[in-house]
């Protein structure tokens, strides 16, 4: 495949894919745009930037040998007996064809064998191969409804359950969902749309020099793919190292409550109904911070995260094109980022006032003499 760093333009698309490579918990990305704008090319090129993963040798589900809770039944039993053998594999990037049947996606099950052998009777499908990797769907808006429902269930639970005639078999299926679509061919179902963590829109490049460079790159790659890849080897290695460092730093990144409050308040202002928005924005902002080598989330990280995570969650009607009013987003963020500072100053003033109230007042000399004279005089009582 063509090197990721050789792709001309489309910075938002490349940035969203890199963020998911650093932090798969963001939840994938939906890439909308016209045909011929490097959508599929970028997704497939991402595979070369992903680190190798440790898996259980000969396991069709890419089970993690260090985490028994995310193993299939066979690997779990083997781990209890310390019979696990580890192996290294490239992070899988699996294509889901539009015409794939339900059995091809989830796997097929021989009922008679399943009763006797359990998961051994399962013929693994696409979801098994995509576990701990990337599941790529080209033209995701044209996906069959039944297959889309299966993906929704799998994405929510992280487990693929295959049921046939009362017999049920399950295996882990956690993956980054990446979809591309051309809006001219129809919009995506709202239920599936919300499962994508981020969304970017790509359009044809209007700069003449960049379009010339795209044509030159295509010709060079087709003439000699290996020589073309060597030209970008240093840039590829640098980006891969940057992603690796960001993954290691991610756990140390912190976000203040003030920023989190501004995220929630802004989502309410913009009319975002799903609570998944705040979760995705928080994870994305932390990932941006880690990618820039910082351990503290800043306002600019939150702003960029919102631009990537909110557009497809603001539709007031089903099948309406996503639209994010960036001016309104900016105004709302500025308003809510100032409010915590204002509240903080008010809190400090209130605390100062309480201290002043608690401090005893020292009487002056004249007042003290009056009090002593009054205390020396007998109390005057009045009887009726």
C-alpha positions as CSV (number, residue, x, y, z in Angstrom):
1,X,0.0,0.0,0.0
2,X,1.0,3.6,-0.5
3,X,2.8,5.1,2.6
4,X,0.5,7.1,4.9
5,X,2.8,10.1,5.0
6,X,2.8,10.4,1.2
7,X,-0.9,11.3,1.1
8,X,-1.3,14.9,0.0
9,X,-3.6,17.2,2.0
10,X,-6.7,15.8,3.9
11,X,-5.1,16.8,7.2
12,X,-8.3,16.3,9.3
13,X,-8.8,12.8,8.0
14,X,-5.2,11.8,8.7
15,X,-5.3,13.4,12.1
16,X,-8.5,11.5,13.1
17,X,-7.1,8.2,12.0
18,X,-3.8,8.8,13.9
19,X,-5.8,9.7,17.1
20,X,-7.6,6.3,16.9
21,X,-4.2,4.6,16.4
22,X,-3.0,6.1,19.6
23,X,-6.3,5.5,21.6
24,X,-8.7,2.8,20.2
25,X,-11.1,3.7,23.0
26,X,-12.1,6.8,21.0
27,X,-14.4,4.5,19.0
28,X,-13.3,4.8,15.4
29,X,-14.0,7.3,12.7
30,X,-16.5,7.9,9.9
31,X,-15.0,9.6,6.8
32,X,-17.5,11.3,4.5
33,X,-16.6,12.7,1.2
34,X,-16.6,12.6,-2.6
35,X,-15.2,9.7,-4.5
36,X,-11.5,9.7,-5.3
37,X,-10.4,11.7,-2.2
38,X,-8.1,9.1,-0.7
39,X,-10.5,7.8,1.9
40,X,-9.9,4.1,1.4
41,X,-6.2,4.7,0.6
42,X,-5.7,6.4,4.0
43,X,-7.4,3.7,6.0
44,X,-5.4,0.9,4.4
45,X,-2.2,2.9,4.7
46,X,-2.8,3.3,8.5
47,X,-1.9,-0.4,9.0
48,X,1.8,0.2,8.5
49,X,1.8,2.7,11.4
50,X,0.3,0.3,13.9
51,X,2.4,-1.6,16.4
52,X,2.5,-5.4,16.5
53,X,0.3,-7.0,19.1
54,X,1.0,-10.0,21.3
55,X,-1.5,-12.8,20.7
56,X,-2.0,-16.4,21.7
57,X,-0.3,-18.6,19.2
58,X,-2.8,-20.4,16.8
59,X,-5.8,-18.5,18.2
60,X,-8.2,-17.4,15.5
61,X,-9.5,-14.6,17.7
62,X,-6.2,-12.8,18.4
63,X,-6.7,-13.3,22.2
64,X,-4.4,-11.2,24.5
65,X,-2.1,-13.7,26.4
66,X,-1.8,-11.3,29.3
67,X,-5.5,-10.7,29.9
68,X,-7.6,-13.9,30.8
69,X,-10.8,-11.8,31.0
70,X,-10.6,-11.1,27.2
71,X,-9.8,-14.6,26.1
72,X,-12.0,-17.1,24.3
73,X,-13.0,-20.3,26.2
74,X,-10.2,-22.4,24.8
75,X,-7.4,-19.9,25.6
76,X,-8.8,-19.3,29.0
77,X,-8.7,-23.0,29.9
78,X,-5.1,-23.2,28.5
79,X,-4.1,-20.2,30.6
80,X,-5.3,-21.9,33.8
81,X,-2.9,-24.7,33.0
82,X,-0.1,-22.3,31.9
83,X,-0.1,-23.8,28.4
84,X,-0.3,-20.4,26.6
85,X,2.3,-19.7,23.9
86,X,2.7,-16.1,22.7
87,X,3.3,-14.9,19.2
88,X,3.6,-11.5,17.5
89,X,1.3,-10.3,14.8
90,X,0.7,-7.1,12.9
91,X,-2.4,-5.3,14.0
92,X,-5.1,-6.6,11.7
93,X,-7.0,-4.3,9.3
94,X,-10.0,-6.3,8.1
95,X,-12.3,-5.3,5.2
96,X,-16.0,-6.0,5.6
97,X,-17.5,-6.4,2.1
98,X,-20.9,-4.9,1.4
99,X,-22.2,-8.2,0.2
100,X,-21.1,-10.3,3.2
101,X,-23.7,-12.6,4.7
102,X,-24.5,-12.8,8.3
103,X,-22.7,-16.1,8.7
104,X,-19.6,-14.6,7.0
105,X,-19.6,-11.7,9.5
106,X,-20.3,-13.4,12.8
107,X,-19.2,-17.0,11.9
108,X,-21.0,-20.2,11.3
109,X,-21.8,-22.8,13.9
110,X,-22.4,-26.5,13.6
111,X,-25.1,-27.2,16.2
112,X,-24.3,-30.9,16.7
113,X,-20.6,-30.2,17.2
114,X,-21.3,-27.2,19.3
115,X,-23.2,-29.3,21.9
116,X,-20.2,-31.6,22.2
117,X,-17.2,-29.3,21.6
118,X,-18.4,-25.8,22.4
119,X,-16.4,-23.0,20.7
120,X,-14.4,-25.5,18.7
121,X,-17.4,-25.9,16.5
122,X,-17.4,-22.3,15.5
123,X,-16.1,-21.4,12.1
124,X,-14.6,-17.9,12.8
125,X,-15.9,-15.0,10.7
126,X,-14.8,-11.4,10.0
127,X,-15.5,-10.2,13.5
128,X,-13.1,-12.9,14.9
129,X,-10.3,-11.7,12.6
130,X,-10.9,-8.0,13.4
131,X,-10.6,-8.5,17.2
132,X,-8.0,-6.1,18.6
133,X,-7.6,-4.5,15.2
134,X,-9.4,-2.3,12.7
135,X,-12.7,-3.2,11.0
136,X,-13.0,-1.2,7.8
137,X,-16.3,-0.8,6.0
138,X,-16.2,0.9,2.6
139,X,-19.6,2.5,1.6
140,X,-20.8,1.9,5.2
141,X,-24.1,3.7,4.4
142,X,-25.0,0.9,1.9
143,X,-24.5,-1.8,4.5
144,X,-27.2,-4.4,4.9
145,X,-29.5,-3.6,7.9
146,X,-29.0,-7.1,9.5
147,X,-25.2,-6.8,9.3
148,X,-25.4,-3.3,10.7
149,X,-27.5,-4.5,13.7
150,X,-24.8,-7.2,14.4
151,X,-22.1,-4.5,14.4
152,X,-24.1,-2.4,16.8
153,X,-24.4,-5.2,19.3
154,X,-20.8,-6.2,18.9
155,X,-19.5,-2.6,19.2
156,X,-21.6,-2.1,22.4
157,X,-20.6,-5.3,24.2
158,X,-17.1,-6.1,22.8
159,X,-18.3,-9.7,22.4
160,X,-19.6,-11.6,19.4
161,X,-22.4,-14.1,20.3
162,X,-23.3,-16.7,17.7
163,X,-26.7,-18.5,18.4
164,X,-28.2,-21.4,16.4
165,X,-31.2,-23.4,17.6
166,X,-30.7,-22.6,21.3
167,X,-27.0,-23.2,21.2
168,X,-24.8,-20.2,22.0
169,X,-21.1,-19.6,21.5
170,X,-19.2,-16.3,22.3
171,X,-15.8,-14.9,21.6
172,X,-14.1,-11.4,22.2
173,X,-14.6,-8.9,19.4
174,X,-13.2,-5.5,20.2
175,X,-12.2,-3.4,17.2
176,X,-11.8,0.1,15.9
177,X,-14.7,0.8,13.5
178,X,-13.6,2.8,10.5
179,X,-16.1,3.6,7.8
180,X,-16.1,5.6,4.6
181,X,-19.1,6.8,2.6
182,X,-20.2,9.1,-0.2
183,X,-23.1,11.2,0.9
184,X,-24.5,11.3,-2.6
185,X,-25.5,7.7,-2.2
186,X,-27.5,8.2,1.0
187,X,-27.1,8.9,4.7
188,X,-26.2,6.5,7.5
189,X,-28.7,5.1,10.0
190,X,-28.7,7.3,13.2
191,X,-28.1,4.3,15.5
192,X,-24.9,3.3,13.6
193,X,-23.8,6.9,13.1
194,X,-23.5,7.5,16.9
195,X,-21.2,4.4,17.2
196,X,-18.5,6.2,15.4
197,X,-16.4,8.2,17.8
198,X,-15.2,10.9,15.3
199,X,-16.4,12.1,11.9
200,X,-14.5,14.1,9.2
201,X,-15.6,15.4,5.9
202,X,-13.2,15.4,2.9
203,X,-13.5,17.3,-0.3
204,X,-11.5,17.4,-3.5
205,X,-8.3,19.6,-3.2
206,X,-8.5,22.9,-5.1
207,X,-4.8,23.8,-5.0
208,X,-3.2,23.2,-8.4
209,X,0.3,22.3,-7.0
210,X,-1.2,19.7,-4.6
211,X,-3.2,18.1,-7.3
212,X,-0.1,17.9,-9.5
213,X,1.7,16.2,-6.6
214,X,-1.0,13.6,-6.2
215,X,-0.7,12.7,-9.9
216,X,3.1,12.4,-9.6
217,X,2.9,10.3,-6.5
218,X,0.4,7.9,-8.1
219,X,2.7,7.5,-11.2
220,X,5.8,7.0,-9.1
221,X,4.1,4.4,-6.8
222,X,2.8,2.4,-9.7
223,X,6.1,2.4,-11.5
224,X,8.2,1.2,-8.5
225,X,6.3,0.7,-5.2
226,X,9.4,-0.3,-3.3
227,X,11.5,2.7,-4.3
228,X,8.5,5.0,-3.6
229,X,8.1,3.5,-0.1
230,X,11.8,4.0,0.6
231,X,11.5,7.8,-0.1
232,X,9.0,8.1,2.8
233,X,10.6,5.5,5.1
234,X,12.1,8.1,7.5
235,X,8.8,10.0,7.8
236,X,6.9,6.8,8.3
237,X,9.3,5.7,11.1
238,X,9.1,9.2,12.7
239,X,5.2,9.1,12.8
240,X,5.1,5.6,14.0
241,X,7.5,6.5,16.9
242,X,5.3,9.5,17.7
243,X,2.2,7.3,17.9
244,X,4.1,4.8,20.2
245,X,5.3,7.6,22.6
246,X,1.8,9.1,22.7
247,X,0.3,5.6,23.6
248,X,2.7,5.3,26.5
249,X,2.0,8.9,27.8
250,X,-1.8,8.6,27.5
251,X,-2.4,7.1,30.9
252,X,-0.6,10.1,32.6
253,X,-2.7,12.8,30.9
254,X,-5.2,14.6,33.2
255,X,-8.1,17.0,32.5
256,X,-9.4,19.6,35.0
257,X,-13.0,19.6,36.2
258,X,-13.4,23.1,34.8
259,X,-12.6,21.9,31.3
260,X,-14.9,18.9,31.8
261,X,-17.7,21.1,33.0
262,X,-17.2,23.4,29.9
263,X,-17.5,20.3,27.7
264,X,-20.8,19.2,29.2
265,X,-22.2,22.8,29.2
266,X,-21.3,23.4,25.6
267,X,-22.9,20.1,24.6
268,X,-26.1,21.2,26.3
269,X,-25.9,24.6,24.6
270,X,-25.5,23.0,21.2
271,X,-28.5,20.7,21.7
272,X,-26.5,17.4,21.7
273,X,-28.7,14.7,23.1
274,X,-26.4,11.7,23.3
275,X,-24.2,11.4,26.4
276,X,-21.6,9.6,24.4
277,X,-20.5,13.0,23.1
278,X,-18.8,14.0,26.4
279,X,-17.1,10.7,26.7
280,X,-15.6,10.8,23.2
281,X,-14.6,14.4,23.5
282,X,-12.8,13.8,26.8
283,X,-10.9,10.8,25.4
284,X,-10.1,12.6,22.2
285,X,-8.8,15.7,24.0
286,X,-6.5,13.6,26.2
287,X,-5.2,11.8,23.1
288,X,-4.4,15.1,21.4
289,X,-2.5,16.2,24.4
290,X,-0.6,13.0,24.5
291,X,0.2,13.3,20.8
292,X,1.7,16.7,21.5
293,X,3.8,15.4,24.4
294,X,1.8,17.0,27.2
295,X,0.2,15.6,30.4
296,X,-2.4,18.3,30.9
297,X,-5.3,18.9,28.6
298,X,-5.7,22.5,27.3
299,X,-8.6,24.4,25.9
300,X,-7.4,24.1,22.3
301,X,-7.3,20.3,22.7
302,X,-11.0,20.4,23.7
303,X,-11.9,22.7,20.9
304,X,-10.3,20.4,18.3
305,X,-11.9,17.3,19.9
306,X,-15.4,18.9,19.7
307,X,-15.0,19.7,16.0
308,X,-14.2,16.1,15.3
309,X,-16.8,14.5,17.7
310,X,-19.9,16.7,17.5
311,X,-20.9,17.3,13.9
312,X,-22.6,13.9,13.4
313,X,-24.3,14.1,16.8
314,X,-26.1,17.4,16.2
315,X,-28.7,16.3,13.6
316,X,-32.2,17.3,14.6
317,X,-33.8,15.0,12.1
318,X,-32.9,11.5,10.9
319,X,-30.8,11.3,7.7
320,X,-30.0,15.0,7.8
321,X,-26.5,16.0,6.7
322,X,-24.2,16.7,9.7
323,X,-23.5,20.3,10.3
324,X,-21.5,22.0,13.1
325,X,-21.7,25.8,13.6
326,X,-18.1,26.5,14.5
327,X,-18.9,30.1,15.4
328,X,-21.5,29.0,17.9
329,X,-19.2,26.4,19.3
330,X,-16.5,29.0,19.8
331,X,-18.8,31.4,21.6
332,X,-20.2,28.7,23.9
333,X,-16.7,27.4,24.8
334,X,-15.5,30.9,25.6
335,X,-18.5,31.6,27.8
336,X,-18.2,28.4,29.8
337,X,-14.4,28.6,30.2
338,X,-14.8,32.1,31.7
339,X,-17.5,31.0,34.1
340,X,-15.4,28.6,36.2
341,X,-12.8,31.4,36.7
342,X,-15.6,33.8,37.7
343,X,-17.0,31.3,40.2
344,X,-13.6,30.7,41.6
345,X,-13.1,34.5,42.3
346,X,-16.6,34.6,43.9
347,X,-15.7,31.7,46.1
348,X,-12.4,33.3,47.2
349,X,-14.3,36.6,48.1
350,X,-16.9,34.7,50.0
351,X,-14.3,32.8,52.0
352,X,-12.5,36.1,52.8
353,X,-15.8,37.6,54.0
354,X,-16.4,34.6,56.3
355,X,-13.0,35.1,57.8
356,X,-13.7,38.7,58.5
357,X,-17.0,37.8,60.1
358,X,-15.3,35.3,62.4
359,X,-12.5,37.7,63.5
360,X,-13.5,39.3,66.8
361,X,-13.7,43.1,66.8
362,X,-11.5,44.9,69.3
363,X,-13.5,47.8,71.0
364,X,-12.0,51.2,71.2
365,X,-11.0,52.9,74.5
366,X,-14.2,55.0,74.8
367,X,-16.5,52.0,74.2
368,X,-14.5,50.0,76.7
369,X,-14.9,52.6,79.5
370,X,-18.7,52.9,78.9
371,X,-19.1,49.1,79.1
372,X,-17.1,49.0,82.5
373,X,-19.3,51.9,83.9
374,X,-22.5,50.1,82.9
375,X,-21.3,46.9,84.5
376,X,-20.6,48.7,87.8
377,X,-24.0,50.3,88.1
378,X,-26.8,48.3,89.7
379,X,-29.5,47.1,87.3
380,X,-32.6,49.2,87.3
381,X,-35.7,47.1,87.7
382,X,-39.2,48.5,86.9
383,X,-42.2,47.1,88.7
384,X,-45.8,47.8,87.7
